[in-house]
Amino acid sequence: MFGAIVVSDAIPYLRWFDFGGYEKAMKKTAKELDQVLEEWLEEHKRKRSNDSGQVMNVDHDQQRDLMSVMLSILDEDGTEEFSNHDADTIIKATCVQSSNSISVDQCSTGDELHWAPFICSCAIYYTIFVQSFILGGTDTSATTLTWALTLLLNNPLALKKAQRELDEQIGKERQVKESDTKNLIYLQAILKETLRLYPGFPFHHETAEDCVLGGYHVPAGTRLLVNTAKLHRDPKVWSDPNEFRPERFLTTHQNLDLRGQNFEYIPFGSGRRICPGISFSLAIMQLTLAVLLLEFDIKTTSDQPVDMSSAPGITNLKALPLDVLLTPRLPNRVYQI
């Protein structure tokens, strides 16, 4: 649903018809998320209660996760600035907030989403930071990995080359560690090329003042979406722009920075609105792809090339699920560690 095209976003008065059933599905999903977050929250409350009378001999900051930090912040600062909403509501809303929030008038008093609208009218400054990790950091990373595997399956020479690099750098007697990824230069190039061909999300900006763009008057406050896919396939910049060639990031484009410094390649956006989870996302994708390629031989379920069609939506999803066969390629003892 995060990547779905909803008609009522463009034509608001059609919202009541709920074409596609997205609003109903959204409420059902939000209820399930609420239950998960409630359990997570109660678990931390119980732990805090049990630990309150004990002297800890470890660095407490090293034991805290996101939920612990939010509980501590609300304990210290209170909830007065958040329109008198209770701490539980603030924490759960922060955890599931996305930039396309449900507007206040969509939820009745007894709605299952009674806690969601609050975030639309309150200034919680780290909300977008949190949602980038919980929503953006999971959905887009998984999508990019799916495309990476798809591209490798359709380019078996690149797949074999990546596995050779893993065998040389790590061997077949142990599992991959995060510290190994800095030495996996070709694997990094594979992910860069995947992000070039299939950028995960069109990061948006907003005009600060009225301007004229391409002959069109654009008023202040207009949301602008950068056509990243067009930039990444510009034949003036990229030779054979539609071809999967990881080697380009080891030769002609090896100095391109994916952190928004080169505008011909901005998979994570640029400027002050750049994705805050770049390091997190890259670490997760590099480690996950390295584990898959080192520990398994990956094949398709048929002898046919994998379909490369994209699905419509705000995120760059594959139209069809990726079905693969995994065969262990390391000694059994390695998997038992």
N, C-alpha and C positions, 0 to 999 in steps of 0.2 A: 504493500500500500504506500510505502514511502516514495516509491517511484511511479505511482499510478497517475494517469491523466484524468482529472476530475472535471467534468463539464461545468459544474457550478463554480469552479474557481474563475472561469472566464465569464460566465453568465450567472451571477449570484442568485437571481430570482428563481432559478431552476433547482436550487438546493432542496426545496421541499419534496421534489419528485425522487430524489436520491437515485439518479440513473447509475446503474452498475452496482448498487447496494454498498457503496463505499462507506457512507456514514454509519450504516448499521454494522458493517464489519469493523469499522474503526472503534465504535463503542464497545463491541465485544472484545476486541484486542486490548483496549484500554482497561477494561475490567480485569482481564487476565494479568496485565502488567501491574495493576493495582494490588492484586492478591500476592504476586511475587514480591513486590516492593514492601508490602505490609509484613510478610514473613521475614524479609531481610532486615527491616527496621526493628521489628520486635526482637529478633536475635541479638542485635547490637544493644538494644536497651537492656536486655537481660544480662548480657556480658558486662555492660557498664555498671549495672546494679551489683553484680557479684564482685566486681573488681574495686568498687568504691571504698571498701573497708580494708583493702589489702595493699601492702607496700610492694611495688613492682621493682625487680632488680634488673630489668631490661629497659632499653631506651624506648619509651612509650610511643614516640613519633614513628619508630620503625614498624610498629605493629598496627598502625592505623590505615584504614582504607577510606574510600570516598564517603561512605556513610558515617564513619566515625568522625571525620573532619567536619561534615555538615552538622552533626549533633553538637560538636564542640563549639562551632561558630554560633549556633543559635543559643547555646547555653550562655556564652559570653556576651553576645550583643542583643539578645532578646528578639522579639518578633514585632515590636512596635512599628517599625518602618514598613512592614509588609501588610498594611491594612488589617491588622488584628487577626490574621489567619494563624492557626495553631502550627506548632513546629512540624507535626507529622504531615500536614497538608503541604507546607513549604518544601519539605524534603522530597516527598513523592512527586510533586509537580516539577521540581527541579530535575529530577532523575529522568523524567520522560518527556521533558519539554523539547519541542522541535520548532524550527522557525515558522512552520505553517501551523500555528496553534489554532485550536478550536475557539471561535469567538464566543463571547459571553452569552449572546442571545441564542446560541445553539443549544444551551444546556438548561433544562428546567431545574427547579430547586431539588427535586428528588432524583435527578439523573444519576446514572452510574458514574458519570464523569464529573461529579460535583466538585472535585478538587482541581480539575484541569483549567477552568477559565481563569482562575485567580492569577495565573502566571501572565496572562495577557495584559493585565492592568498594573502589575507590580514591577518595580525596578530591581530585579535580582541580577547583579552585575556579572556574576559568573555563570549564568544560565546557559548562554550560547556556548561558552567554553565546555561545559559539562555535556550538552547535547551533541557537540562535535565528536566527543569520544564515545558516548553510548550509542548514538544513532549513526552518525557519519563514520565513526571509526570502525563499526562492525559491518554495516551494509556495504559501504564502498570498498573496504578491504577485501571482503568476501567476493564481491563482484570482480575486482581486479584479478584476484587469484584464479577465478573461474576462466576469465579471458586468457590469462597467462598459460594455463594448462591447455586450453583449446588451441591456442597458437602453437604451442610446442607439439601437440599431437598432430597438427597439420604440417609441422616442420620437423620431422624426426631427426634430421642432422643436428639441428640446434638442441634438441632434447638430449641426444647422445653426447654432444659437446659439454653441456651443463653437467651431466652425470660424470663425465671424465674429470672435470674440474673438481667436483665434490670428492671423487675417489682419490685424487692427488692431494687435495688439501686436508681431508679428514680421514680417509681410509675407510675400511669396512669393518673395523673392530670396535667402533663406538658410535654414539649418537651425536647429532649436531648440537652445538652450543651456540648461544647468541653471539658469543665472542668470535666465533668462526666466520660470521657473515662478512666481516670487513675484508676478508681475503678472497671472497667469492666474487671476483670482478665480472665474470661473464654472467653469473646469475643476476647481479645488479643490473647489467645491461639489458637482460631479458625483461626485468620489471620496468625499466625505463622505457623500453620500446613498447611494452604492453600499455603503459600509461599514455604514451604518445598516440597510439592507435585507438585506444578505448579509455579516454579520461572518464573517471567515475562520476563526476558531479559538476554541473556548471555553477561555479561560485558567483554569487550576485553582488552587485554594488548598487549604490544609490546616488543620484545626482544631488550635489549640494546646492546648486543654483541653476537657473534657466540657462539652456545652451542650445546651440544648433549642431546637429550631428548628421552628416550625410545629407544635408539639405532639409532635415526635419527638425521642427522645434520640439525640444525635450524639456518639459517643465521640471522645476526642482522637486525632489522627492520621488522621482521615477525610478523604479527598480530596473536595473540593467543586467542582462545576462551575457557574459562573454562567450562567444562562439569558439570554445576551446578546440573542438574537433576540427574546425576550419583552419585554425592557426597551426595545429599539429600536422596537417596534411597539405600545407602550402607548398606547391612544387618549386616555388622560388627559394625555399629554404631547405627542403628535404628532397633528395634524389629518390626516385621511385617511392613516393610518399605513402602509397597504399600497400607496400610490401613489408613483411615482417623481417627486419634485419637488425638484430641486436648489435651486430658489429659496428654499426654507425656510431654507437656511443663509446666505442673503444678507439675510434679513428677520427672521422671528420667532425663529430659532435661530442667528443669526449669532455670538452670544457663547458658544456651547457649545464647550467645550474637549475635543478628542478624546484628550487625554493623561491621562485618568483623573480629572479634577477634577470632572466632572459625571456622577453615577452613572446618569443616564438615557441616557447616550451613552458607552459604554466599548468601542469596537471593538478597542482594544489592551490591554484589561484596566485594572487600577487598583492603587494601593498599591505596596508593595515588589516585588510579583511582576508588575508591568506589563512588557509586551514591551520588551526593551532595544533593539530595532532599529526603534523608531518613526521616527526621523529618516531612517534608511537606507531603510526601506520606502516612506515617503512620497515621498522624493526619486526613487526608482526608478519608482514608479507614476506620479507626475506627469510626469516626463520621457518615459517610454514612451508614455503616453496622448497627450501633446502631440505627439510625433513622428508617431504614427499618424494623428491627426486633422488635423494640418497638411499632411502630405505625401501623404495618400491619401484618396480618396473610398471609403467603406466601404459595401458593400451585401450583402444576404443572397443566397444562391444561388437563392432562390425568392421569390415575392411574399407568402408566408405569414409571420405573426409568428414570431419566434424562440421556441422552447419554453423555458419558465422553470422546468422541473422540476429539483429538487435531487436529488442522489444521497445515499444514506445513508452516514454516515461521520463521523469526528471533524472533518474539514475540510469546508467548505461548497462542495462541488463541484457543477458542473452535471451533470445526468443524461446529457445528450447533448453531444457535441463541438460547438463553435461553428464553423460553416463560413461563410466570408465571401469576397467578391470585393474585391480592392484595385485601385484605379485611380489612377495618379499624378495629382496636381492641381497640381504645381509645374513650372517649366521644367526641362528635362532637365539643364541645367548644374548645378543645385542638387544633384542626386543624385550628381554626379561629384566633389563636393568631398571 
